[in-house]
Amino acid sequence: MTQTVEINQGEIKIKFNEPVKGKVSLKDLGIEGDSITLESGLLRLVFDMEGIGEHHYFQVPTMTIVYEEEVGETHWQCDFNEETIVDKTDHHGHSTVILLNRKKLSELEHRHENTLILHAEFPQPVHLSTTKSTINFFN
């Protein structure tokens, strides 16, 4: 796998150089350590898919985000090429599964720039598990 990872407080940016097939953890994508502390309770997870060429989305592209703490209501928003494709509130738990619409992703896809951004607002600081948090975007 060839990705570039950049981590700042509250933001993780992963730039794909080629489609990554199947279910892979954030750690497998190049994030070091077993967890990342989100002091502010805010997360911005950016997947830059610019220039990866021909690819085929998984039947139901999925992101599973796992955190150590049990948290109350968490707001999740996912944008693809600046259009909101998911806006939901998740209630109590240690994880959230975001299911994406493959047809909608294909419709919004551009020739060059393709950026998927997941925003999360946790009600408290959390520790994001890089080993248990996964994505499954491509066949």
N, C-alpha and C positions, 0 to 999 in steps of 0.2 A: 504494500500500500504506500502510495506517495501523496501525502498531504502536508500542508504547512499549518502549524498551530501557533496562534498568538493568544496569550492569556493576560487580561488586565482585570482589575477589580470589577466584578460584576459582568464581565464580557469575555466570552470565549469565541474565537474566530477560527474556523477550520476551512482552509482552501483546498478543494479537491483538484488534483491534476488529472484524474481519471475516475470513472465510476467505481465505487467500492461495492462489490456484490455481497448480498446476504446481510445477516444480522451481525453488527460489530459494535463493540463497546467504545465509549469515548476514550478509554485508555488505549485500546487497539488503534484508534485513530491518531494517537501521538500525545495525548495529555498525560503528563507524568504524575505519579502519585495515585493513591487509591481514592482520594476525595479532594474537593475544592471547597473552601469555606466562602460562603456568600454572606459577609458581615451585614450588608445592607438589606438582605432578603430579596434583592433584585438580581435577575439573571437575564442576560442577553446572549443567546447562543446563535451565532451567525455561521451559516453554511454557504460558502462561496463556491458555486458550481460553474463559474465562468470558464469557458474554453475547454470543457472536458470532452467535447465532441459528442458523437452519437451515443446515446444511452437509452435504456428502457427502464421505466419505473416499475418497482415491485407492485403487485396487484393492489395492495393497500399500503402505501408508504407509511411507516410508523416510527415514532420517537417514543421511547420509554425513559422517563426521567425519574431516578430513584434518589431519595435523600434520607439521611439517617434519622432525623427527628420526625415525630408525628406532628404534622401541622394542620391547622384549621383551613379555612377557605383560602384557596390560592387562585389568582387570576392568571389565565394563560391566553396569549395572543400569538398567532403565527401569521407572518406576512411572506408572500412570495412575489418578488419583483414589485414591491411597494403596494401590493393589494392584500388586504386581510382575507385569509382563507379559513382561519379558525379563531374563534373568540369564545372562551368558555371559562366557567368557574368550576373548580374541582373542590370537593369537600373532604375533610379529614382523611389523613393517611400518610404513608411513607413513599408513595410513588404516583405518577400520573402517566397515562398513555395517551398520546396524541395521534389520532388517525387522520391521514391526509387523503384528499380526493385526487387520485391519479389523473383523471380526466381534466380537472381544474388546473393541476400543475402543468400538464401538457399545453393547455390553452394559453396559459400565461407565460410560457417559456419564450425567451428571446433568443436570437441567434448567438449573441455573445454574453451579455451580462445576465446571470441567473443567481439571485441571492435569496436564500430562505432564512428568515430571522424568527427565532422563537423568543418571546418575552415572557418572563414569569415574575409575578409579584407575590412573594411569600409574606405572611404576617409576622415573621421573625427571622433572625439569621438561621441559615441551614448549612449542612455539609452535604454537598452533592457527590454521590458515589460515581466515580469514573469507571469502575469495573462493572457495576450493575446497570448503569444508564447506557442505553443502546439506541442505534438507529438501524433502519432497514429501508433504504430508499430505492435501490436498484436491483434488477434481475441479473 
